[in-house]
Amino acid sequence: MKYVLVTGGVVSGLGKGVTASSIGVLLKACGLRVTAIKIDPYLNTDAGTMSPFEQGEVFVLDDGGEVNLDLGNYERFLNIKLTRDNNITTGKIYQFVIDKERKGDYLGKTVQVVPHITNAIQEWIERVAKIPVDGSEGPADVCIIELGGTIGTTIRHNDSGILDAGDIESMPFIEALGQFSYRVGPGNFCLVHVSLVPVLDAVGEQKTKPTQHSVRSLRGLGLMPNILACRSTKPLDENIKEKLSQFCHIPVANIITLNDVTNIWHIPLLLREQKAHEAFIKLLKLQGIAKEPMLDEWAIRARIYDALHDPVRIAMVGKYTSLSDSYISVLKALSHASIACQKKLVVDWVPSSDLEDSTKAEAPDLYRAAWRRLRGADGILVPGGFGDRGVEGKILAVKYARENNVPFLGICLGMQIAVIEFARSVMNLEDANSTEFDPDTTNPCIVLMPEGCKTHLGGTMRLGSRRTYFEVADSKAAKLYGNVSFVDERHRHRYEVNPDMITEFEKAGLAFVGKDETKRRMEIVELHTHPYFIGVQFHPEFKSRPGKPSALFSGLVGAACGQLELLLQNPSQWHLNKETYNKQWLLTHAVPPEREFEGLTTSNGFSPTQSHRNRNSKKPATRLSYRNIRSSGNGMHV
């Protein structure tokens, strides 16, 4: 087994996750099997109880693991299925060690960070790296390990001076990885350090000092970087590379530029363009095993994305709209679907609370702006969430979509909101609600699942891959999935549609076209009289892939741009035809290969899909390079 460790320095948010994923793509293109591990040094055992404002979206795996959003990047980039153990946290490691201590496994010894915690970390990595994640038998060839946190941040240590150590919670992992690199040997371990080379606007000069200090800190902690991945707004000058090589003791050939690009699919291409694969092959002694990387489809997809110009507008109505990472998988799924439709995705963020009457009274400008964005959308999406803030605004958005025949997709809570709105508006049950928001409602449309728990919130929801059986063969959902009898999708919910009210709903015209094996748990709801009105209890975004967009997201985008009927006739053939058309269309519309990396810049890092604080922004639309990428002040364009 070969190991590639990715660390980050200077500042957080440099894109370690995208870099790690892109390295995996490059190595996979060389014919190698790749797996991935993410280390998060926080004390939580998993990400399940965290607010999206803390770490972004909680990504859900097939086995029910609630993990860091970077594992979503790994799955999408590498087309693999990870397990909950692929996300290591300080909480998991300490819990593992303490459980062993309670059982007496340490034979009366004093349990310490070194060696017991550090040994547990190393054993966990070796065990998980051997788990097949690509559908083939046997372990992968290479395991990518991303260490969360930042190395090289200055912190105070009592009154004794400055300790240049970075995030203090990372220290046990850094020590463990230093021991691990020594134990597995230099031919089996490679360290990639992602660092920042800022450009000062006043002088336009690239500054290397932050990276020099970060590398010095890393070396002082026992880890020796082999490859330096430098984030910058533009490619590094040769003299800057030579300077970094001299002070960081890294060959110039192993210093890679990761400059700003229009979309993150360009990052593997940037790595290949700079022959990063040759450095990995040499460092990991993979000569004779790895081949030249083939990234043709990846390059086509990246270039098609950049050349799209005909917009499709989707209004995202949610409560976490000020941090787009809260919905990163939803954004990716929309992006995958829009590329398949040859449309340029424009996401208009609509804070659900801004649609409510209380905002109309307190902040009328926000109220008018929110409704203007909602009414201007080609499609409306209400994603998952928890808590009652903004719920009434979501209900108003669903009502608008239903009454005005606007394509609508509701996910998890979004489906529950659609049921509540239907009960209130169509069935005249004025106080219809979820017991999550109103425990005393006389018309509880949404109720706590029998196995649900209100006292212990971590890991007690209905999680992971569950099977949904189609009850109505000619439903839009069934057709979009290719007329199969069932689908397996990932879930994360504690409440469900009240099974005792199903008959009333169906008599009123709301069709529950997908149910679980007991037929008492509602999974998919449709309104047959509407052009596209679908709600699902599961999260289809978690299994969407760049080359295989989610069926329901394809349906939403297809309905929003007038392609739904063609899609419904033969979904599999539609995707095949689109793939062929994409390649032909690229020849006449996209940027030629020799200009692949020309002008790939944005002001927000790797891609417009990075986190943006976009609420109430007043920035006018601006051009992002010559590729006709547009960004408006109210949203993100992916």
C-alpha positions in Angstrom: 0.0 0.0 0.0 1.2 3.5 -0.9 0.2 6.5 1.1 -0.2 10.2 0.1 -0.7 12.6 2.9 -2.1 16.1 2.1 -1.6 18.8 4.7 -2.4 22.5 4.6 -0.5 25.6 5.9 -0.7 29.4 6.4 -4.6 29.7 6.3 -7.6 27.4 6.2 -9.9 27.2 3.2 -7.1 26.7 0.6 -8.8 23.7 -0.9 -7.0 20.7 0.6 -10.1 18.5 -0.1 -10.2 19.4 -3.7 -6.4 19.0 -4.0 -6.6 15.5 -2.4 -9.5 14.5 -4.6 -7.7 15.8 -7.7 -4.5 13.9 -6.8 -6.7 10.8 -6.5 -8.2 11.5 -10.0 -4.7 11.8 -11.5 -3.5 8.6 -9.9 -6.6 6.8 -10.9 -6.1 8.0 -14.5 -2.7 6.4 -14.3 -4.4 3.0 -13.9 -4.1 2.8 -10.1 -6.9 2.0 -7.6 -7.4 4.8 -5.1 -9.1 5.1 -1.7 -9.2 8.1 0.6 -9.3 9.0 4.4 -10.1 12.3 5.9 -8.8 13.2 9.4 -10.8 15.8 11.3 -9.1 16.8 14.6 -12.2 18.0 16.3 -13.5 16.1 19.4 -16.9 15.2 17.9 -17.2 11.5 17.0 -18.8 12.5 13.7 -20.2 15.5 11.9 -23.9 14.5 12.6 -24.7 17.0 15.4 -22.8 20.0 13.9 -24.5 23.0 12.5 -23.8 23.6 8.8 -22.4 26.9 9.8 -19.6 25.1 11.7 -18.2 22.7 9.0 -20.6 23.0 6.1 -22.8 20.2 4.9 -23.0 16.8 6.7 -22.4 14.2 4.0 -24.1 10.8 4.4 -22.6 7.6 3.3 -24.2 4.3 2.3 -23.5 2.7 5.7 -25.1 5.7 7.5 -21.9 7.5 8.4 -22.4 11.2 8.9 -19.1 12.7 7.8 -17.2 15.7 6.7 -18.2 17.2 3.3 -14.7 16.4 1.9 -15.7 12.8 1.7 -18.4 13.9 -0.7 -15.6 15.4 -2.9 -13.7 12.1 -2.8 -16.8 10.1 -3.8 -17.7 12.4 -6.6 -14.2 12.8 -8.0 -13.1 9.2 -7.7 -16.5 7.5 -8.2 -16.1 5.4 -5.0 -18.2 4.5 -2.0 -16.5 5.2 1.3 -17.4 4.0 4.8 -17.9 5.9 8.1 -14.4 4.7 9.2 -12.9 6.7 6.3 -13.5 9.8 8.4 -11.3 9.8 11.4 -11.9 12.3 14.3 -10.3 12.9 17.6 -13.5 11.8 19.2 -13.5 8.4 17.5 -9.9 7.7 18.3 -10.2 8.6 22.0 -13.4 6.7 22.3 -11.7 3.7 20.7 -8.8 3.9 23.1 -10.9 4.5 26.2 -13.2 1.5 25.3 -10.1 -0.7 25.1 -8.8 0.6 28.4 -12.2 -0.1 30.1 -12.0 -3.7 28.8 -8.5 -4.1 30.2 -6.8 -4.5 26.8 -3.8 -2.4 28.0 -2.9 -4.8 30.8 -2.8 -2.3 33.6 -0.5 0.2 31.8 -0.8 3.9 32.0 -2.7 5.0 28.9 -1.1 8.0 27.2 -1.2 10.0 24.0 2.1 8.5 23.0 2.1 5.6 22.3 -1.6 4.5 22.7 -3.4 7.3 20.9 -0.7 7.6 18.1 -0.7 3.8 17.7 -4.5 3.7 17.4 -4.3 6.4 14.7 -1.8 4.4 12.7 -3.7 1.1 13.1 -6.9 2.8 12.0 -5.3 4.2 8.9 -3.8 0.8 7.9 -7.1 -1.0 8.6 -9.3 1.4 6.6 -6.9 1.7 3.7 -7.4 -2.0 3.0 -11.2 -1.7 2.6 -12.3 -1.9 -1.1 -14.3 1.2 -2.1 -14.4 0.9 -5.9 -16.5 -2.3 -6.3 -13.4 -4.5 -6.9 -12.0 -7.0 -4.5 -8.8 -6.5 -2.6 -7.2 -3.3 -1.3 -6.4 -0.2 -3.3 -3.0 0.7 -4.6 -2.9 4.2 -3.1 -4.5 5.7 -0.1 -5.0 9.5 0.0 -5.0 10.9 3.5 -6.1 14.5 4.1 -5.2 16.0 7.5 -7.7 18.7 8.5 -6.5 21.8 10.2 -3.7 24.2 9.5 0.0 23.9 10.1 2.1 27.0 10.6 -0.3 29.2 12.5 1.2 31.3 15.3 -0.3 30.6 18.7 0.6 31.8 22.2 2.0 29.2 24.7 1.5 30.7 28.2 4.1 33.4 28.8 7.1 31.6 27.4 6.9 33.1 23.9 5.5 32.0 20.5 4.8 28.4 19.6 4.6 28.1 15.8 2.6 24.9 15.8 -0.7 25.4 14.1 -3.9 23.9 15.3 -3.1 22.3 18.6 -5.8 19.6 18.3 -3.8 18.2 15.3 -0.7 17.5 17.3 -1.5 13.8 18.1 -2.2 13.1 14.4 0.9 14.9 13.3 3.0 12.8 15.7 1.3 9.6 14.6 1.8 10.4 10.9 5.4 11.2 11.5 5.9 7.8 13.1 3.8 6.2 10.3 5.9 7.7 7.5 9.1 6.4 9.1 7.5 3.0 9.7 6.2 2.4 6.1 9.3 3.8 4.5 10.1 6.6 2.0 9.1 4.6 -1.1 5.6 4.1 0.4 4.8 7.5 1.7 4.6 10.9 0.1 3.6 14.2 1.7 1.9 17.0 -0.2 1.8 20.3 1.6 -0.8 22.8 0.3 0.2 26.4 1.1 -0.6 29.9 0.1 1.6 32.2 -2.0 -0.2 35.5 -1.7 0.1 38.3 -4.3 0.1 41.8 -2.8 -2.1 44.1 -4.9 0.1 47.1 -4.1 3.2 45.6 -5.8 1.8 42.6 -7.7 4.6 40.4 -6.3 4.2 36.8 -5.2 5.3 36.4 -1.5 6.9 33.2 -0.4 7.5 33.9 3.3 4.2 32.4 4.6 5.0 29.2 2.8 8.6 29.1 4.0 7.4 29.4 7.6 4.7 26.8 7.1 7.2 24.3 5.7 9.6 25.1 8.5 6.9 24.4 11.1 6.0 21.2 9.4 9.6 19.9 9.3 10.0 20.9 13.0 7.1 18.6 13.8 8.7 15.6 12.1 7.0 15.7 8.7 9.1 16.3 5.6 7.1 17.6 2.6 8.0 15.9 -0.8 5.7 18.0 -3.0 4.6 21.6 -2.5 1.2 22.6 -3.9 1.0 26.4 -4.0 -2.3 28.2 -4.1 -2.1 31.5 -5.8 -4.2 33.8 -7.9 -1.9 33.2 -10.9 0.8 30.6 -11.9 4.1 30.9 -9.9 7.0 32.6 -11.7 10.0 30.4 -12.2 12.1 32.5 -9.9 9.5 32.1 -7.2 9.7 28.3 -7.6 13.4 28.4 -7.4 13.3 30.5 -4.2 10.8 28.1 -2.6 13.0 25.1 -3.7 16.0 26.7 -2.0 14.4 27.6 1.3 12.0 24.6 1.5 14.4 21.9 0.3 12.0 20.6 -2.4 13.0 20.1 -6.0 11.6 22.7 -8.5 9.9 19.8 -10.4 7.9 19.0 -7.2 6.6 22.5 -6.7 3.1 22.6 -8.2 1.0 25.7 -8.9 -2.7 25.5 -8.1 -3.8 28.9 -9.4 -7.4 30.1 -9.4 -9.6 28.4 -12.0 -13.2 28.7 -13.2 -14.2 25.3 -11.9 -12.6 22.6 -9.8 -12.6 20.1 -12.6 -9.6 21.9 -14.0 -7.5 21.0 -11.0 -6.6 17.4 -12.1 -5.8 18.9 -15.5 -3.5 21.5 -13.9 -1.7 18.7 -12.0 -1.3 16.7 -15.2 -0.1 19.7 -17.2 2.7 20.2 -14.6 3.6 16.5 -14.7 2.7 16.0 -11.0 2.0 12.3 -11.8 5.7 11.8 -12.6 6.6 13.1 -9.2 4.2 10.7 -7.5 5.3 7.8 -9.6 8.9 8.5 -8.7 8.4 9.1 -5.0 6.1 6.1 -4.5 8.2 3.8 -6.8 5.4 3.0 -9.1 7.5 2.8 -12.3 6.3 0.0 -14.5 2.9 -0.1 -12.7 1.4 3.4 -13.5 0.8 4.5 -17.0 0.3 7.9 -18.6 -2.8 9.6 -17.2 -5.9 9.6 -19.5 -8.2 12.5 -18.6 -10.0 13.0 -21.9 -13.5 12.9 -20.5 -12.5 15.0 -17.5 -11.1 17.6 -19.8 -14.2 17.6 -22.1 -16.4 18.1 -19.1 -14.4 21.0 -17.7 -14.3 22.7 -21.1 -18.0 22.2 -21.7 -18.7 23.8 -18.3 -16.7 26.8 -19.2 -18.3 27.3 -22.6 -22.0 27.1 -21.5 -23.8 30.3 -21.8 -27.6 29.6 -22.0 -28.8 30.0 -18.4 -31.2 28.0 -16.3 -32.1 29.6 -13.1 -32.9 27.5 -10.0 -34.0 29.2 -6.8 -32.6 27.5 -3.7 -34.9 28.2 -0.8 -33.2 27.4 2.5 -32.1 28.6 6.0 -28.4 28.3 5.5 -28.1 30.3 2.3 -25.3 32.6 3.7 -22.9 29.7 3.5 -23.1 27.7 0.3 -21.0 24.8 1.6 -24.1 24.0 3.7 -25.6 22.7 0.4 -22.5 21.7 -1.5 -23.8 18.3 -2.6 -27.0 19.9 -3.8 -25.0 22.4 -5.8 -22.9 19.7 -7.3 -25.9 17.6 -8.3 -27.5 20.7 -10.0 -24.2 21.3 -11.8 -24.0 17.7 -13.0 -27.6 17.9 -14.3 -27.2 21.3 -16.0 -24.1 20.2 -17.9 -26.0 17.2 -19.2 -28.7 19.7 -20.4 -26.0 22.0 -21.9 -27.3 24.8 -19.7 -25.3 27.3 -17.6 -26.6 26.9 -14.0 -27.5 30.0 -12.1 -28.4 29.5 -8.5 -30.4 32.2 -6.9 -30.2 32.0 -3.1 -33.5 32.8 -1.3 -33.3 32.9 2.5 -36.6 31.3 3.4 -37.3 33.6 6.3 -37.1 36.6 3.9 -40.3 35.3 2.2 -42.3 35.6 5.4 -44.6 38.5 6.4 -42.5 39.3 9.4 -39.6 40.2 7.1 -42.1 42.3 5.0 -42.7 44.4 8.1 -39.2 44.5 9.5 -37.1 44.6 6.3 -39.2 45.2 3.2 -36.2 45.5 0.9 -35.1 41.9 1.8 -38.7 40.7 1.4 -39.0 42.2 -2.1 -35.6 40.9 -3.2 -36.4 37.4 -2.0 -39.7 37.3 -3.8 -38.2 38.8 -7.0 -35.6 36.0 -7.1 -38.2 33.3 -6.5 -40.5 34.6 -9.2 -37.6 34.9 -11.6 -36.6 31.3 -11.3 -37.1 28.6 -13.9 -37.2 26.0 -11.1 -37.5 25.9 -7.3 -35.6 23.6 -4.9 -36.2 23.3 -1.2 -33.4 21.3 0.4 -33.2 19.5 3.7 -32.8 21.1 7.1 -33.7 21.1 10.8 -35.5 23.5 13.1 -38.5 25.8 12.6 -36.7 29.0 11.5 -37.8 29.9 8.0 -40.3 27.0 7.7 -43.3 29.3 6.9 -41.2 30.9 4.1 -40.5 27.5 2.6 -44.2 26.7 2.7 -44.9 30.0 0.8 -42.2 29.0 -1.8 -43.8 25.6 -2.3 -47.3 27.2 -2.7 -45.9 29.5 -5.3 -44.3 26.6 -7.2 -47.5 24.5 -7.0 -49.9 27.3 -8.0 -47.8 28.7 -10.8 -46.7 25.4 -12.4 -43.0 26.1 -11.6 -40.8 22.9 -11.6 -40.3 22.0 -8.0 -38.1 19.5 -6.1 -38.3 19.1 -2.3 -35.6 17.1 -0.5 -36.2 15.5 2.9 -37.6 18.5 4.9 -38.5 20.0 1.5 -40.8 17.0 0.8 -42.3 17.3 4.3 -42.9 21.1 3.6 -44.7 20.2 0.3 -47.0 17.8 2.2 -47.8 20.4 4.9 -48.5 23.1 2.2 -50.8 20.7 0.3 -52.7 19.9 3.5 -53.2 23.6 4.3 -54.0 25.0 0.9 -55.8 22.1 -0.9 -57.3 20.1 2.0 -58.1 23.2 4.1 -56.4 21.9 7.2 -55.3 25.3 8.4 -53.2 24.2 11.3 -51.5 21.3 9.5 -47.9 21.0 10.6 -45.1 18.8 11.7 -44.8 17.8 15.3 -41.2 18.9 15.0 -42.5 22.5 14.8 -45.8 22.3 16.6 -46.2 19.4 18.9 -49.8 20.3 19.7 -51.1 20.6 16.1 -54.5 18.9 15.5 -53.4 17.8 12.0 -50.0 16.3 12.4 -49.0 15.7 8.7 -45.4 14.9 9.7 -44.6 12.9 12.9 -41.6 11.5 14.7 -40.7 8.0 13.4 -41.5 5.2 15.9 -37.8 4.5 16.3 -36.8 8.2 16.6 -35.2 9.7 19.6 -35.5 13.2 20.9 -33.0 13.0 23.8 -29.9 11.6 22.0 -29.5 13.4 18.7 -26.2 11.9 17.5 -26.5 8.9 15.2 -30.2 8.3 16.1 -31.8 9.2 12.8 -32.8 7.0 9.9 -29.4 7.0 8.1 -27.7 5.6 5.1 -28.8 3.7 2.0 -32.4 2.5 2.1 -34.6 0.9 -0.6 -37.6 2.7 -2.1 -40.2 0.7 -4.1 -42.1 2.4 -6.9 -45.9 2.1 -6.4 -46.9 3.9 -9.6 -45.1 2.6 -12.7 -46.0 5.6 -14.9 -45.0 8.3 -12.4 -42.3 10.8 -13.4 -40.0 9.6 -10.7 -40.2 6.0 -11.9 -39.6 7.0 -15.5 -36.6 9.2 -14.5 -35.0 6.3 -12.8 -35.4 4.2 -15.9 -38.6 2.3 -15.0 -36.9 0.2 -12.4 -38.9 -1.4 -9.6 -36.9 0.1 -6.8 -34.0 2.4 -6.1 -31.4 2.7 -3.2 -30.8 6.2 -2.0 -29.3 7.7 1.2 -31.4 9.0 4.0 -31.0 11.4 7.0 -34.2 12.2 8.8 -36.0 11.8 12.1 -39.5 12.7 11.0 -41.8 11.2 8.3 -45.2 11.7 6.7 -47.9 10.5 9.1 -49.0 7.1 7.7 -52.5 7.5 9.2 -53.2 10.5 6.9 -52.0 8.9 3.6 -55.5 7.9 2.5 -56.8 11.5 3.0 -53.9 12.9 1.0 -54.3 10.5 -1.9 -58.0 11.2 -2.1 -57.2 14.9 -2.4 -54.8 14.2 -5.3 -51.4 13.9 -3.7 -49.7 10.7 -5.0 -47.2 8.8 -2.9 -45.5 7.0 -5.7 -42.6 5.6 -3.7 -42.7 3.7 -0.4 -40.4 1.6 1.7 -40.8 -2.2 2.1 -43.4 -1.8 4.8 -45.5 0.5 2.6 -46.1 2.7 5.6 -43.1 5.0 5.1 -43.6 7.5 2.3 -40.5 8.1 0.2 -41.6 9.9 -3.0 -44.5 12.2 -3.5 -45.8 13.6 -6.8 -48.5 16.0 -8.0 -49.6 14.5 -11.3 -51.5 17.6 -12.4 -48.3 19.6 -12.2 -45.5 19.7 -14.9 -42.9 18.7 -12.3 -43.7 18.6 -8.6 -41.7 15.9 -6.8 -40.7 15.6 -3.1 -38.4 12.8 -1.8 -37.6 11.8 1.8 -34.1 10.7 0.8 -31.1 12.8 -0.4 -30.5 12.0 -4.1 -27.7 14.6 -4.2 -25.3 12.3 -2.3 -25.1 9.8 -5.1 -24.9 12.2 -8.0 -21.7 12.0 -10.1 -20.2 14.3 -12.8 -20.7 11.6 -15.5 -23.9 10.3 -14.0 -26.2 13.0 -12.7 -29.0 12.3 -10.3 -32.2 11.3 -12.0 -34.4 13.7 -10.0 -32.0 16.6 -10.4 -31.9 15.9 -14.1 -35.7 16.0 -14.0 -35.8 19.4 -12.2 -33.2 21.0 -14.6 -34.8 19.3 -17.6 -38.3 20.6 -16.6 -36.8 24.1 -16.0 -35.3 24.3 -19.5 -38.0 22.5 -21.5 -36.3 19.1 -21.9 -38.3 17.0 -19.5 -40.5 15.2 -22.1 -37.4 14.0 -24.0 -35.8 12.9 -20.8 -38.9 11.0 -19.7 -39.2 9.1 -23.0 -35.9 7.2 -22.5 -33.7 8.5 -19.7 -30.7 6.1 -20.4 -30.7 6.9 -24.1 -31.1 10.6 -23.4 -28.0 10.6 -21.3 -26.1 8.6 -24.0 -27.3 11.0 -26.7 -26.3 14.0 -24.6 -22.9 12.6 -24.0 -22.3 12.2 -27.7 -23.8 15.6 -28.4 -21.6 17.2 -25.7 -18.5 16.1 -27.5 -19.7 17.3 -30.9 -21.0 20.5 -29.4 -17.6 21.1 -27.7 -15.9 21.2 -31.1 -17.8 24.3 -32.1 -18.4 26.1 -28.8 -15.7 25.4 -26.3 -12.2 26.7 -25.7 -9.6 24.9 -27.8 -7.2 22.6 -25.9 -4.2 24.9 -26.5 -6.0 27.6 -24.5 -7.1 25.2 -21.8 -5.4 27.1 -18.9 -5.5 30.6 -20.3 -7.3 33.1 -18.2 -8.5 30.6 -15.6 -9.1 33.0 -12.8 -11.7 34.0 -10.3 -11.5 36.0 -7.2 -12.8 33.3 -4.9 -10.3 30.4 -5.2 -10.5 27.3 -7.2 -14.1 27.7 -8.3 -17.2 29.7 -8.0 -18.5 26.8 -5.9 -16.4 27.8 -3.0 -18.1 29.3 0.1 -19.6 32.7 -0.4 -21.2 35.0 2.1 -23.9 36.0 -0.4 -26.9 37.2 1.7 -27.9 40.7 0.9 -24.9 41.3 -1.3 -25.2 44.3 -3.6 -22.4 43.6 -6.0 -23.3 44.0 -9.7 -22.7 41.2 -12.2 -19.1 40.9 -13.2 -17.2 39.0 -15.8 -14.9 36.2 -14.6 -12.3 35.8 -17.4 -13.0 35.6 -21.1 -15.1 32.4 -20.7 -18.4 34.2 -20.1 -18.6 33.0 -16.5 -21.0 35.4 -14.8 -21.5 36.0 -11.1 -24.4 38.0 -9.7 -24.5 39.6 -6.2 -27.3 37.4 -5.0 -26.0 33.9 -5.7 -23.5 31.4 -7.0 -23.1 30.3 -10.5 -21.8 26.8 -10.8 
